[in-house]
Amino acid sequence: MDTLEAIKHRYSCRAFKPTQISKEQTEMLIEVAKAAPVAMGDYSGISLTVIQSEEIRKLINKETAFSMPMMGEHPTCEAPTLMLINTKENKEFPMIPYCNASCMAENIMIEATALGLASVYIMAVPSVLQQKKELMKRLEIEDGFIPVVMVAIGYAKDEVECIRENKITCKCM
C-alpha cells in the first residue's frame, strides 16, 4: 500500500483482537516513529515507550479507568501494543512537545495501516499517567519527561472499510 492509500484508509479503531503484532511489525513502527520530524531537529526532548506486556497494559487500564470512569473499563481499547510518546516540557514554546508527539504518532498510525494493522490516537490515558508517578517509574519514563500521546495498535476486531473523501476546502494561490 502506498502512502496516500494508507492515509486514506487509516481510521480510529476502538476494538482490537487480542493477537499481538509481530516483532517485525513492532520494529517497523519504531523505525517510522524515529523518522518523525521534530522542531529544530532536537530529538533529545522526545522518547518512545513500547508496551506489549499484558500485565502492564491491564495496570494502565485499571489506573486510567479508576481516575476517569467515563473512559470505561478499557481506555486503551484492549489493544495488544501501546506506543507511549513522552516529551520534555518546553516552557518557552509549550505546544512544541505536543506537535512533535503528534508528528510521531501520525507516522506510527500511517505505517500501522500500511502493515494491515489498526490504530487509535489517545490523549486521555497519557494525561492520567502524568499523575501516576509510580506507574511512570514502572514504565521507565525518564525524569523530566511526561507522557503526552499514546497510539494503540493491533488487529481490528471487526473489518472496517474506510476511504476518506476529501471534504476540506483548499485554496491555491
Phi and psi in degrees as a GROMACS rama.xvg file:
@    title "Ramachandran Plot"
@    xaxis  label "Phi"
@    yaxis  label "Psi"
@TYPE xy
-79.8604  172.155  ASP-2
-59.2636  -47.2646  THR-3
-62.1258  -40.9734  LEU-4
-63.3579  -41.7462  GLU-5
-62.6176  -42.4815  ALA-6
-62.3783  -44.1496  ILE-7
-67.4464  -27.8551  LYS-8
-94.1892  -11.3052  HIS-9
-68.5596  138.483  ARG-10
-146.701  168.003  TYR-11
-87.8259  109.907  SER-12
-94.0838  132.229  CYS-13
-121.855  16.6952  ARG-14
-149.057  115.582  ALA-15
-116.442  152.241  PHE-16
-74.0415  154.855  LYS-17
-74.6534  -9.2717  PRO-18
-62.0379  125.695  THR-19
-73.2606  147.044  GLN-20
-73.9181  162.058  ILE-21
-76.4414  163.839  SER-22
-61.6299  -40.1347  LYS-23
-63.9568  -42.1044  GLU-24
-63.8528  -43.3022  GLN-25
-59.7058  -44.9613  THR-26
-62.6755  -39.1789  GLU-27
-64.8276  -41.1512  MET-28
-65.2413  -38.5856  LEU-29
-64.8692  -41.8216  ILE-30
-61.2417  -45.6276  GLU-31
-70.861  -30.416  VAL-32
-62.8447  -44.0714  ALA-33
-68.7742  -18.2044  LYS-34
-88.4103  -3.05542  ALA-35
-64.502  142.427  ALA-36
-73.94  142.493  PRO-37
-130.396  156.668  VAL-38
-56.0506  130.029  ALA-39
58.8013  16.2125  MET-40
65.0759  20.3188  GLY-41
-94.1534  94.1484  ASP-42
-82.5797  -2.88677  TYR-43
-70.9449  -14.1092  SER-44
-100.38  14.3348  GLY-45
-142.434  143.05  ILE-46
-144.645  163.049  SER-47
-126.637  132.079  LEU-48
-117.341  119.096  THR-49
-98.3855  123.267  VAL-50
-116.6  112.909  ILE-51
-122.596  -7.58312  GLN-52
-67.7885  123.85  SER-53
-61.2383  -39.3444  GLU-54
-59.2995  -46.8377  GLU-55
-71.5131  -37.967  ILE-56
-61.3331  -40.8132  ARG-57
-65.3199  -39.4076  LYS-58
-63.8933  -42.6983  LEU-59
-61.4926  -45.3256  ILE-60
-60.5188  -45.3118  ASN-61
-61.7196  -49.8804  LYS-62
-63.1335  -41.534  GLU-63
-70.6954  -44.8024  THR-64
-61.5814  -37.1591  ALA-65
-65.3373  -43.2545  PHE-66
-78.4077  -28.2215  SER-67
-133.995  77.3969  MET-68
-56.4525  -27.8328  PRO-69
-66.442  -14.1373  MET-70
-77.3273  -12.2253  MET-71
83.8657  -176.105  GLY-72
-73.7279  -24.2096  GLU-73
-128.63  73.4718  HIS-74
-61.9687  -20.0479  PRO-75
-98.6017  14.8531  THR-76
59.687  22.1001  CYS-77
58.6135  28.1087  GLU-78
-68.9658  140.38  ALA-79
-76.2525  -19.1532  PRO-80
-128.096  130.51  THR-81
-120.911  130.818  LEU-82
-113.179  110.716  MET-83
-100.068  121.687  LEU-84
-101.675  122.959  ILE-85
-114.32  144.235  ASN-86
-136.89  159.387  THR-87
-84.6446  148.67  LYS-88
-68.1932  144.649  GLU-89
-125.59  97.2374  ASN-90
-65.2187  -33.3984  LYS-91
-71.6206  -41.1279  GLU-92
-131.375  81.1642  PHE-93
-62.0266  -22.0263  PRO-94
-83.2476  -19.2662  MET-95
-57.7258  -45.3238  ILE-96
-58.5698  -37.3769  PRO-97
-70.2841  -38.019  TYR-98
-64.2995  -45.5463  CYS-99
-59.5388  -45.7534  ASN-100
-63.1883  -38.8112  ALA-101
-66.6993  -38.1213  SER-102
-61.6943  -43.7736  CYS-103
-63.6606  -44.261  MET-104
-61.5841  -41.852  ALA-105
-63.3508  -42.7048  GLU-106
-57.4611  -45.4585  ASN-107
-61.0596  -46.9441  ILE-108
-67.7884  -38.4064  MET-109
-67.2509  -43.4232  ILE-110
-66.1258  -38.9787  GLU-111
-56.3569  -45.6148  ALA-112
-61.6279  -45.0446  THR-113
-60.6708  -29.248  ALA-114
-87.1869  3.37247  LEU-115
83.3007  18.6718  GLY-116
-105.806  164.868  LEU-117
-110.631  160.843  ALA-118
-154.65  165.862  SER-119
-149.432  140.844  VAL-120
-87.1299  125.448  TYR-121
-126.372  128.268  ILE-122
-112.53  -25.9633  MET-123
-65.2189  -42.4658  ALA-124
-62.4176  -49.0047  VAL-125
-60.4085  -33.9483  PRO-126
-65.952  -33.3954  SER-127
-72.21  -41.9555  VAL-128
-59.5043  -30.6518  LEU-129
-57.9924  -28.1042  GLN-130
-90.3669  -8.06747  GLN-131
-104.909  78.776  LYS-132
-59.6958  -39.786  LYS-133
-66.3346  -39.1367  GLU-134
-69.0267  -38.9837  LEU-135
-61.276  -37.9414  MET-136
-65.3351  -42.4744  LYS-137
-63.5298  -33.0219  ARG-138
-81.3195  -0.186079  LEU-139
58.5374  38.4382  GLU-140
-78.1291  125.124  ILE-141
-60.7637  148.907  GLU-142
-57.5533  139.317  ASP-143
90.5781  -10.5514  GLY-144
-104.696  149.216  PHE-145
-131.181  146.649  ILE-146
-73.2256  133.433  PRO-147
-123.65  -29.2177  VAL-148
-142.431  144.375  VAL-149
-127.672  140.911  MET-150
-117.109  121.944  VAL-151
-94.1094  133.876  ALA-152
-137.06  144.497  ILE-153
172.314  -162.878  GLY-154
-92.5256  131.985  TYR-155
-63.4691  138.767  ALA-156
-64.0845  -39.2455  LYS-157
-123.004  141.069  ASP-158
-71.3086  133.66  GLU-159
-128.358  129.881  VAL-160
-97.5504  114.675  GLU-161
-131.208  107.876  CYS-162
-127.017  115.872  ILE-163
-79.1939  139.381  ARG-164
-97.1056  139.065  GLU-165
-73.2674  112.464  ASN-166
-115.028  14.2125  LYS-167
-87.6859  132.015  ILE-168
-72.3576  131.632  THR-169
-134.562  130.138  CYS-170
-117.911  129.188  LYS-171
-110.512  130.241  CYS-172
